[in-house]
């Protein structure tokens, strides 16, 4: 099972979602009525059972039990999964139960199934994350934080089904590809594409189709791959000896559910390890090939895949009127799941692998991570920090890690090394690449002294570390601008548990004094709330290039107040004035998407990344204004003087419609006067010839010469 999880992201996430479900409190009696003899009592809180794991935990058990009080009455045992399993059954028979051990979750579930009328059972890991530590004696506040997090529940994410009927393409060379097809043909509907027949021999019973060709491109996902191949030739069934093929042709297309790539060439899709249904192995490595074939054989049926991203198209600032603006999500998506779609982008949920990089870098919140949502993650962390402080903890640090590599590394550090420091609160997320600056700053605003992000080495190796790097750089710049230490946020990039703990136990800077706040709201609102708690100044400070905060700088000498920038701004950061030629700017709304810069016909705008903590950033300020230009005929104001001047310079005396002073004067007139004046000139383009005389019936009869005019005598 472990090897399966490491290769198949879809199945890994299904199993992880199930484990997460098991770790959350189940719907049960809370408060619950439980029978105790003839009496009826109401249990408002669950019982908490802790275990010192055969005496291997060294801690102040009384303090730990006291720290558990907000969750429920707690007691320590030594071997809950073995000799004291009856204690678990007894506690379950009396009401809801939290067992502070995640390692033996399956065992405790089995006990719960045997208890009639059992309360709700849930498990939480406090051993690896708190008690197995060089500082286990001081871990009581952290235990309180972990139990508080355990009791917190957020909204469930949606899901989508992938359907696979087992139609499989094996792509490779020689007998390696044929042997793989032999192994899979018993459970899948196989077709073999040989890029080179090499030592391959025809099968006497012809169990599956064989073609020769080279894959040019591939799109799709599990259950819906589309292959385009060149030099495609079908094997000829007749004749003796080795393979013979028809004449080759280019542009052959085929659909399949599963692709087993044993070609040894470059992967057919980006981030190939994250593409459900695409399995690739080195044909020279028989162990890897065997592992791949086992995975492929199980990919038949319906598979549930989480919807990792909630996309709000109305917030997207990708493009307007053909002018491209923000491309941050397109730049960081490793799988190619995001593509332009007119003025916005579209995200293919079937291809999306849930790294969350798009959510981390999106300046507007249009791409919002849903497993869980950023707001819920901030709330969960706030719950932990509050519980830690209320239990007497001081100067907490936060370690953000993923559920796969990070959780395993923490367990190894606990079992074989120093374990986590008592002040380090671990916060598990689905992928560390989903972490945005709003969460990092929010951690500081809620009382954290330092924030560590554990980055597995595979993330850098797979080319997905850029979002994490930039978010950390951005937060460091914002902390420095707020007058705080810039090095309070750190990325720990390691797969070595000793290196992890070495970084966590390093000397901390002087404690940071702050009045904690709760950074609620969307990404930008939460960031501004956090910065209001972190800084007391009002001076704006520079941010790195690409930051989602900043101002628009205007060259007023070049600006003609055409208002093209205002009409294209997707968030209303640039505003006009209906009463006069004017452009205003509201800094806190600006996403630094660049659409205004790309739209401006005079190249009068540029972006300046910065953060302005002053309340004035919420108010519009005038960038450029002029008095309205009066019509030379009627005096009515109708535009800006710079615009009229620029048109005169470009057209006056140069365009045939304005090649003399009288015609050029039309440019300086309002709409009504311009139309009237144009009709008065003798050679205006709308003037026709002399209007013909109206002819009547009398005129036609007179021309016949019969003297009858149709008039009475």
Secondary structure, 3 states (H helix, E strand, C coil): CHHHHHHCHHHHHHHHHHHHHHHCCCCCCCCEEEEECCEEEEECCCEEEEECCCCCCCCCHHHHHHHCCCCCCEEEECCCCCCCHHHHHHHHHHCCEEECCCCCHHHHHHHHHCCCCCCCEEECCCHHHHHCCCCHHHCHHHHHHHHHHHHCCCCCCCEEEEEECCEEEEEEEHHHHHHHHHHHCCCCEEEEEEEECCCCCCCCCCCCEEEEEEEEEEECCCCCEEEEEEEEEEECCCCCCCCCECCCECCEEEEECEEEEECCCCCCCCCHHHCCCEEECCCCCHHHHHHHHHHHHCCCEEEEEECCEEECHHHCCCEECCEECCCHHHHHCCCCCEEEECCEEEECCCCCCCCCHHHHHCCCCCEEECCCCHHHHHHHHHHHHHHHHHCCCCCCEEEEEECCHHHHHHHHHHHHCCCCCCCEEEEEECCHHHCCHHHHHHHHHCCCCEEEEEECHHHHHCCCCHHHHHHHHHHHHHHHHCCCCHHHEEEEECCCHHHHHHHHCCCCCCCCCCCCCCCCCCHHHHHHHHHHHHCCCCCCEECCCCCCCEEEEECCCCCCCCCHHHHHCCCCCEEECCCCCEEEECHHHCCCCCHHHHHCCCCCEEEEEEECCCHHHHCCEEEEECCEEECCCCCCEEEEHHHHHHHHHHHCCCCHHHCCHHHHHHHHCCHHHHHHHHHHCCCCCCCCCCCCCCCCHHHHHHHCCCCCCCCCC
